[in-house]
Amino acid sequence: MTLTLAPASRARKAAGRTRVPRRRATLNWIATHALAVALSIMFLGPMVFIALTAVMTDHQALTSQLWPQDWEWGNFAEIFQKAPLLTWILNTLMYAVLGTVFMLISSVPVAYALARFRFPGRKLATLLVITTMMLPPQVVAVPVYILWARFHLTGTLWPLILPMLLGDAFSIFLLRQFLVTIPKEYSDAARVDGYGEFGTLVRVIIPMARPAIAAVALFQFFYCWNDYYGPLLYAGTDSSHWTLSLGLASFRAVHRVQWNLTMAATLLAMAPVIIVFFFAQKAFIEGVKLTGVK
């Protein structure tokens, strides 16, 4: 006499057999990506803490509670009333956008010349660019400040924006590393078609170097957006030219007890950078990979 299992029992056994491989696959994934998960938690933890504190009341922000009891969305409107946040945002945008555009206008041709042209002293010029990257800005702060003071531009952000028209050493080096990898046959074909060096750069090289250009543009934009030393040095005496980094430092000193407002202002300062990187991360990562930066 043979016993046959009921359909329900067979279904449960089959489900149990499929759960075991899934559970193993999940455990294997966790073991393989444990370090990445831990680093993600370490990176996202402070951001989540800032976001939650930004919507707390000023009394709860001083307690050990991590989850808001009352969601105070009015904190974001209140910081605009207590500080000229819109002015700081506009000044930061002007500094970051103009600085990035001026850097690209000046650095791309220099990188193209160092990568393509053959002239006496080319290796020395490349060495000087690399050496400039190693020079701390604090070393030349005093003579450069005196120079801009003679032009009556101290107290503004122009001493930080105008030097970008002279190129950026790191951006030139990064772009050169990418342009060297572009085959010369493309440039030769453009010259056969009648293009000069400028036409070859604009119509052939720049479209092929978009990932590297996007990478250096994002590097420069993030640097300008987060820069504190430069605005403090040149615009620290005039609050109408303060950037977000400088304004937030002053805001935190004035409202040191109201951590909810400080975190709300910090979250607004972080949001544009996160949004820009979110939409441009593909081009940024591709550009960093192609230029050989680890």
Disulfide bonds with the S-S distance in Angstrom:
none
